[in-house]
């Protein structure tokens, strides 16, 4: 079967189509994109873990047009393999692991409560809660001044639309402008932190060393923007989509409201049930067999994370939201070498956001409005009603 990644029905609810694709076979050829699609949990794990399948960045052409976008990706860990990936990840992780995430725990919980307490009547769960919470968390971590934080979400939203299979010239133009503006801003922030160091991640990124090795200017900018984009884009969409899924399972919502020890497992189920990232592409560096199909050197294969997370061979009753699901080996954070570096921060943030929502009488005010994208699955707007009691 041929999947149309721009099909409205697929975007509205991709899981029936993904199930049929998985039943057809663990790996299928997708002629429109000229790549294979891995749809079972086992084959997705192989795609994510087999070192013969890598993230091989190729600059988009023409190079002059795409220079701002290429610059941000050529120098980031997610688009590189060892030894470049090992070097970049170790340097970033060295700064990222200096207690920054742990120290933010109480502040994240307090900010979540503050944002919800300021709402009354009908409001947008994304624009008024999930987005400011996620942006504040990652911006505070990096040391972005409060006055500048409103710039981050529009830049990020424009850049990530470049990852969709179907995009217009206008979408590309916006992404390129955002890439250039974001990079210029991060260079100026890095310069400021060199002159005026603080106890934040950007300060540590400017000075992190491994012997004589350190991040170049381009690597620092690309790494900081990767952390900002990945650090809030996925969290916003996971919290929004997860809350919608939970409210559509009222028995499970009542269950976790009554037993807050289920908050961590509920967050994992939110990520499994409707993951914010659905497609992750790898390139074969040599011939490799996946699910009975040989992907030749240079060929591409995409891991369909949403399909893997609903595989009935791994998850009992996979289309049911289970707040206490255990075990829950979802692949929402990836796997292998490129497993999400920010997963601990995302879990902390999602648990704080979910706890605040459970403490608040919030209900859906109308059917949520979907964003017309497949790779990054998200809602554009989720109107909810806050009835004070």
Secondary structure, DSSP 8 states (H G I E B T S, - for coil): ----TT-HHHHH--HHHHHHHHHH-SEEEETTTTEEEE-SHHHHHHHHH-TTEE------SSHHHHHHHHHHHHTSGGG--TTHHHHHHHHHHHHHTTTHHHHTHHHHHHHHHHHHHT--EEEETIIIIIHHHHHHHHHHHHT--GGGTHHHHHHHHHHHGGGSSS--HHHHHHHHHHHHHHHHHHHHHHHHHHHS--SSHHHHHHH-EETTEE--HHHHHHHHHHHHHHHHHHHHHHHHHHHHHHHTSHHHHHHHHH-GGGHHHHHHHHHHHT-SB-EEEEEESS-EEETTEEE-TT-EEEEEHHHHTT-TTTSTTTTS--TT-SS----TT--GGG--TTHHHHHHHHHHHHHHHHTS-EEE-S--EE-S-SSB--EEE-EEEE---
